[in-house]
Amino acid sequence: MNLVNSYLFLLNNVVIWAIFLLAIFCYALLLELCFLSRCSEQWQRKIHDWSGSIKIMLSSLPLLGLLGTISGLLKTFEHMALNKGFALQELMSGGIAEALFTTQLGLVMVIPGLLLFSYLRRRVASWQIRQLA
């Protein structure tokens, strides 16, 4: 429980929430298109309409992680400048932990989305082949 309390400060980061919300939106859309919708012309049109947007949203997850890294490091340097280097260890560890966590989160959250998107593309291709036969 003490470990959880030591990382609660991460919930105050807007970038972390943006990563979570964008990833949840992408996953919900991909899960619906991959597993909940029936293959049809309308399904294929919906995939065609959303395909570009899904790619852009997924590719923005690691970029949001990098944004969090930069903001975490800037926050660390700002605190160091304001406190003239006093309590340096506490300031550095909190800011760097936040910076590295956002990078890791952005990278980790994109992987399942890319796998689902790849599966969806294969499913569309096999449906199109069946339609031609």
C-alpha positions as CSV (number, residue, x, y, z in Angstrom):
1,M,0.0,0.0,0.0
2,N,2.9,2.3,0.7
3,L,4.1,1.9,-2.9
4,V,0.7,2.9,-4.2
5,N,0.7,6.1,-2.1
6,S,4.2,7.0,-3.3
7,Y,3.0,7.2,-6.9
8,L,-0.4,8.9,-6.4
9,F,1.2,12.2,-7.5
10,L,1.2,10.9,-11.0
11,L,-2.6,11.2,-11.1
12,N,-2.2,15.0,-11.1
13,N,-0.6,14.9,-14.5
14,V,-2.8,16.0,-17.4
15,V,-0.6,14.2,-20.0
16,I,-1.1,10.9,-18.2
17,W,-4.9,11.4,-18.3
18,A,-4.7,12.3,-21.9
19,I,-2.8,9.1,-22.7
20,F,-5.3,7.0,-20.8
21,L,-8.4,8.6,-22.3
22,L,-7.1,8.5,-25.9
23,A,-6.0,4.9,-25.5
24,I,-9.4,3.9,-24.0
25,F,-11.2,5.5,-26.9
26,C,-8.9,3.8,-29.5
27,Y,-9.3,0.4,-27.7
28,A,-13.1,0.7,-27.5
29,L,-13.3,1.6,-31.2
30,L,-11.0,-1.2,-32.2
31,L,-12.6,-3.8,-30.0
32,E,-16.0,-2.9,-31.4
33,L,-14.8,-3.1,-35.0
34,C,-12.8,-6.3,-34.4
35,F,-15.1,-8.4,-32.3
36,L,-18.5,-6.8,-31.9
37,S,-19.5,-5.8,-35.4
38,R,-20.6,-8.2,-38.1
39,C,-18.8,-8.1,-41.4
40,S,-20.8,-6.2,-44.0
41,E,-20.5,-3.4,-46.4
42,Q,-21.4,-0.9,-43.7
43,W,-18.8,-2.4,-41.4
44,Q,-16.2,-2.0,-44.2
45,R,-17.2,1.6,-44.8
46,K,-16.9,2.4,-41.1
47,I,-13.4,0.9,-41.0
48,H,-12.5,2.8,-44.0
49,D,-13.8,6.0,-42.4
50,W,-12.0,5.5,-39.1
51,S,-8.8,3.9,-40.3
52,G,-6.8,7.1,-40.8
53,S,-8.0,8.6,-37.5
54,I,-7.2,5.4,-35.6
55,K,-3.6,5.4,-37.0
56,I,-3.2,9.1,-36.0
57,M,-4.5,8.6,-32.5
58,L,-2.4,5.5,-31.9
59,S,0.7,7.3,-33.2
60,S,0.1,10.2,-30.9
61,L,0.3,8.1,-27.8
62,P,4.1,7.9,-27.7
63,L,4.3,11.5,-28.6
64,L,2.1,12.4,-25.7
65,G,4.5,10.3,-23.6
66,L,7.4,12.5,-24.8
67,L,5.4,15.6,-24.0
68,G,5.0,14.3,-20.5
69,T,8.7,13.7,-20.3
70,I,9.5,17.2,-21.3
71,S,7.0,18.7,-18.9
72,G,8.2,16.5,-16.0
73,L,11.8,17.6,-16.6
74,L,10.8,21.2,-16.9
75,K,8.9,21.0,-13.7
76,T,12.0,19.4,-12.0
77,F,14.3,22.2,-13.2
78,E,11.8,24.8,-12.2
79,H,11.6,23.4,-8.7
80,M,15.4,23.3,-8.6
81,A,15.7,26.9,-9.6
82,L,13.0,28.1,-7.1
83,N,14.5,26.1,-4.2
84,K,18.1,27.0,-5.2
85,G,19.0,23.3,-5.2
86,F,17.9,22.5,-1.6
87,A,16.3,19.1,-1.1
88,L,17.7,18.2,-4.5
89,Q,17.2,14.5,-4.1
90,E,13.5,14.6,-3.4
91,L,12.8,17.1,-6.2
92,M,14.9,15.2,-8.8
93,S,13.4,11.8,-8.0
94,G,9.8,12.9,-8.2
95,G,10.2,14.9,-11.4
96,I,12.2,12.3,-13.2
97,A,9.9,9.5,-12.1
98,E,7.0,11.5,-13.6
99,A,8.9,12.1,-16.8
100,L,9.9,8.5,-17.3
101,F,6.5,7.2,-16.4
102,T,4.8,9.2,-19.1
103,T,7.2,8.0,-21.7
104,Q,6.7,4.4,-20.6
105,L,3.0,4.8,-20.5
106,G,2.8,6.2,-24.0
107,L,4.9,3.4,-25.4
108,V,3.1,0.6,-23.5
109,M,-0.4,1.9,-24.4
110,V,0.3,2.0,-28.1
111,I,1.3,-1.7,-28.4
112,P,-2.1,-3.3,-27.9
113,G,-3.7,-0.8,-30.2
114,L,-1.3,-1.6,-33.0
115,L,-1.9,-5.3,-32.5
116,L,-5.7,-4.8,-32.7
117,F,-5.3,-2.5,-35.7
118,S,-3.2,-5.1,-37.5
119,Y,-5.8,-7.8,-36.7
120,L,-8.6,-5.6,-38.0
121,R,-6.7,-5.1,-41.3
122,R,-6.3,-8.8,-41.7
123,R,-9.9,-9.4,-40.9
124,V,-11.0,-6.8,-43.6
125,A,-8.6,-8.4,-46.1
126,S,-10.0,-11.9,-45.5
127,W,-13.6,-10.6,-45.7
128,Q,-12.8,-8.9,-49.1
129,I,-11.3,-12.1,-50.4
130,R,-14.5,-14.0,-49.4
131,Q,-16.6,-11.4,-51.1
132,L,-14.7,-11.9,-54.4
133,A,-15.0,-15.6,-54.3
